[in-house]
Amino acid sequence: MYKRILIATDGSDRSPKAIAEGIAVAKAHGAAVVGFHARPPAPPLYYGEVAVMVPRDVTEAFEKESVATAERYVAAIAGAAKQAGVPFTGLQYPSASPADAILETAEKEKCDLIVMASHGRKGLARVVLGSETVKVLTHSRVSVLVTH
């Protein structure tokens, strides 16, 4: 039924369950896995009309750490895929909107299932922090499996 499964991770404590579920579904269906992390973009060099300049070395250090973190998160999916004998492709790139990046990647990679974890925020926390999971659920053109 599924041929390519996007497993999106944010590295949170709920991510391992989503990874395990996604790998299990991929194994059961003989599907390939695309592991993905949308890392935060580097801060711009200038902020607002006041033009507060962020030093280039700060921006470069942020970018270096962001890439290293993303590689660790995607490597966790790669390890699980390798252990299960599931074909794997790993991707990560900067995006201010993880939900948009997940949806774009799923479309570009021709994935027919997205697997991701939900933080389970409720009330004011959800309103203030938003929910990338809800954004993916409401805008996805393919099935979405959400783990808790």
Secondary structure, 3 states (H helix, E strand, C coil): CCCEEEEECCCCCCHHHHHHHHHHHHHHHCCEEEEEEEECCCCCCEECCCCEECCHHHHHHHHHHHHHHHHHHHHHHHHHHHHHCCCEEEEEEECCCHHHHHHHHHHHCCCCEEEEECCCCCHHHHHHHCCHHHHHHHHCCCEEEEEC
